[in-house]
Amino acid sequence: MNFRLSRRKVSRSLGGDLSIFSVLAVAAAFTAMPLILIISNAFKPLNELFLYPPQYFVRNPTLNNFYDLFVLMANSWIPISRYLFNSLFIIIMGTFGNVVFGSMAAYVLSRHEFRGKKIFNEMVVISLMFAPIVLAIPRYLIIAEVGLIDSYWAIIIPSWAATLGVFLLKQFMDGMINDSIIEAAKIDGASEFGIYWKIVMPIVKPAWLTLIILTFQQLWANRGGQFIYAEHLKPLPYALDQIIGGGVARAGVGAAVALIMLIIPVIVFMINQSQIVETMGSSGID
């Protein structure tokens, strides 16, 4: 039996392709302008930073801004390694707890039926509508009441309760996990924790990798100023902010700090970009 396959030709004109490419190129250039300006400023000598009208690109690139930054960090009365340790400890513990607790809650909401499940789902969605600044005062009162002020845990424990991870992982589990897989595992004698850990978590790997990146970016930018008062417990971004607080004389150092604060989350994002796009597409987040 002969089958005749009809091929449908896609009608695309060269003019249409060029128009779409031009619009995307302009949008990409407009989006990249702030990033290019930060990179350019970090390598500008001090006289170029104060040129009027301001120059977008650096003319005589120099590493003096980074050298001055390292000199200031070396003269800090708290070793810079201590600030770095504080940031790493907060990021690792906060990210680990957010992924573990968020995935457990998402697994229960996605794969189990119980009374009040709909209310819990709605509470998770509604909580996403509140900006962090709205929750600042209630969060401070709760942390102060339980005695966590001036400790790492004032930043770490609230990150464990972030509902974005629950929503993200639940949406991914709803779309990617078939009930037949769970039933087959139960028939084979798998425990509830075994199903969660050995079956569900590998399937939703793109989702929790995305959650790791989002949590990393959030905790990396957290100065902890309203919760941590002891200088030796403060994270690295707070120390960098203090270094550039010297006014105009440290404008070059400030440009170098801005690049360092930006480049690390960007590198982490670029490494896992494909996982983030897949997760956003599966969870319906734009």
N, C-alpha and C positions, 0 to 999 in steps of 0.2 A: 504494500500500500504506500502510495506516495503522498507525502504531505507537502503542501506549499505554504511556506512560512511567509507571511506578509510583514515586511519591515516598514515600520512607521518612521518616516523621516522627520526629524526635528527641524522646524522652520526657524532659522536664526539668521539674522542679517548682520553683516559686518558693522553697519552703523549702530545697531542696537548694542552689540558687544562692546564697541568702543565707548558708547555713552555710559553703559553700566560700569566699565572699567574706570572711566574718568571720574564718575561720582564716588566710587569706592576709593580711588587713589586720593582724591581731595579729602574725604572723610578720614582716611588712614593718616594722612599728613597732618591734618588738624588735631587728631588724637595724639599723635606722637610729639607734637610741638613742646608740651611741658616737660616730657622726658628728655628730649634733646637739650632743652634749655638748662635743666638741672645738671646734666652731664657736662655741658659747655661751661657753666659757671664754676663747677668744681675744679676745672683746670685753668681758670683765668687768673692772671696776676691781679694784685689788689687794685692797680690803676685802671685795669679794664673793667673791673666790677662796678666802678663808679663813673664810667663814661656817660656823657649825656649828649645825644640820645643814646639809650642803652643799645649795645651790640648783641645780636642773637648768638653769633658764633665766636669762639675764642680765636684771637689772632696769634698770640704767643703763648702756647700751652706750657704749663709748669706744674710740677708736683709739690711746690712749696706749701700749698694748703694742706695736703696730707701730712707733710713733714711737721708742720706746726701743730697739727692735731695730735700726732704721736708724742711730740714734746710735751704738750699740755697734759696728755693722759699719763705720761710717765711721771709727771710732777704732782699727780693727784695724791692726797693724803690717804685715801682709800685705794688700794691697788686696783687697777682696771680689770685684772683677772677676777677679782671678787664680784664686780658688777657683771662681768660676762657669765660667771657661774650662777649668779642670781637669775639672770635672764634665761639661761639654759634650763635651770631647775624648774622655773615657773612654766616655761614652754613645754618641757617634756611631761611633767606631771599633769598640767592642765589639759594637754592634748590627749594623753593616754586616758584620763578619766572621762573626758568628753566622748571619745570614741566608744569606750566600754559601756558606760552608763547609757549613752544615747542609743547604741545598737541594741542593748538589752530591752530598753523601753520600746523601741521601734519594733522589735521582734514580737513582743507581747501584743502591741496594738495592731500589728499586721496579720499575725497568724493565729490569734486566739480570740474566742468570743466570751465576753463576760459583761455583767451588768455595769452600766456606766461607761462603756467603751466609747460610745458616740460623744459623750460629754468630754472625756479626756482628749479625744481627737480635736474637738472644737476648741478646747482650751489651748492646745498646742498651736493651732492655726492663729487664734486670736493673739496669743503672746508674741507672735512674729510682727504684729502691727505696732508694738510699742518701741519707740526709739530708746536707745540706752540712756540718754540723758533724763528721760522721764522716770526711769527706775533708779536713778542714782541715789536719791535720798532714802527711799525704802530699803534699798540694798545696804546702804551705810548703817541704817538703824539696826537691821538684822545682824550684820556682821559685828557691830559693836555689842549687841545684846549677847551673842554667843562667845564673845571674847577673842575674836580673831584679828582685831585691829593690831597693826604693827607686826604682822607676820606674813610669810609667803602665802598662807592659806586664805588670806583675805582676797587674793586674786585667783588662786587655783580652784577653790571649791565653787565659787559662782560660775566658773567656766564649765564645770561638770554638769551644771543644770541648764545649759544653753539649749533651748528648744529647737533651734535651727537644725541641729544634728538629728534629733528625733524625727522631725518632719522630712528631712532629706532621705534618711535611711528607710523610713516607712514607705515613702513614695517609691523608692527603688525596689524594696521587697515586694510591694503590691504588684509591680509590673514585671519583675524578673523571676519570681519564685512560684512554681506551680505546686498546687496542693498534692499532686500525685507523688512528687519528690518527698514531701514531708511524710505522707502516708507510707510510702515504701520504706523510709528510714525507721518509722515506728514499728512496722511489721518485722524488720530485721533486728529489732530490740534496741535501737538507739535511744539513749536518754534524752530528756528535753535539752539539757546543756550540750550534749553531743550534737544534736541537730542544729542548735544555734551556732556552735563553734566550728564544727567540721563541715557543715553543709551550707548554712545560710551565709556565714561570714565570707567564705571564698567566693560565693556568687555575687555578693554586693561589694566586692573589693573596690571597684571604681568609686563607689559612693563614699566609703570610709577613707579612701585616699584623698578625695576632695575635701572631706570634713577635716582631715589632718591639715591640709593647706589653709583652709579658712580659719581654723583655730590658731594655727601658727601665726598667720598675719594679724589676727586680733590680739594675741598675747604679746607679739613682738612690738606692737605699737603702744602697749599699755605701760604708762609711766609709773603707775601705782601711787601717785602723789597723794591721793585722798585717803589711802588705806595704810601705807607704809611710811613711817616717820623716821625710823632708824636709818642712818646713812649707809651702814654696811649691809642693809637688806634691800636697798633699791636696785632696780634693774638697769641694764646698760643704756637704754634710750634716755632715762632721766639724767644719767651722768653726762651723756653727750649734750643734752639740752643745757645743762649747767655750764659746760665748757664753752658753748657758743654764746653765753649770756654776757659776754664782755663788751657788747656794743659794736660800733663801727669797726674798731680795730680787729675784731675777730670775724669780719664778714667772710673772708676767704675760708676760714676754718668752718664757718657755718655752712658754706656751700659744699665742702667736703663731707660734713656730717649728713647733709641732706641726701647726698648721693649714696652714702653707706646705708642710711636708713631705708632708702628706696630699693637699692640693688638686690639686697638679700631676699625680700619677698618676691621680687620679679623673677629672680633665678629659680626659686622654688616653684613658682607658678609655671614658668616655661617648661621645667622638667616634667611636670604632671599635667600639661595643658590638655592632652587628649583625654585623660581621665575626667577632667572637669567638664569638658564639653559633653562627653557621654552621659555623665551624671545629670547635668542640667537638662539635657534632652529627655532623659528617662523620668525625671521628677517633675518636669513641667515648669522649672524655674528659669526665668529669662535674666 
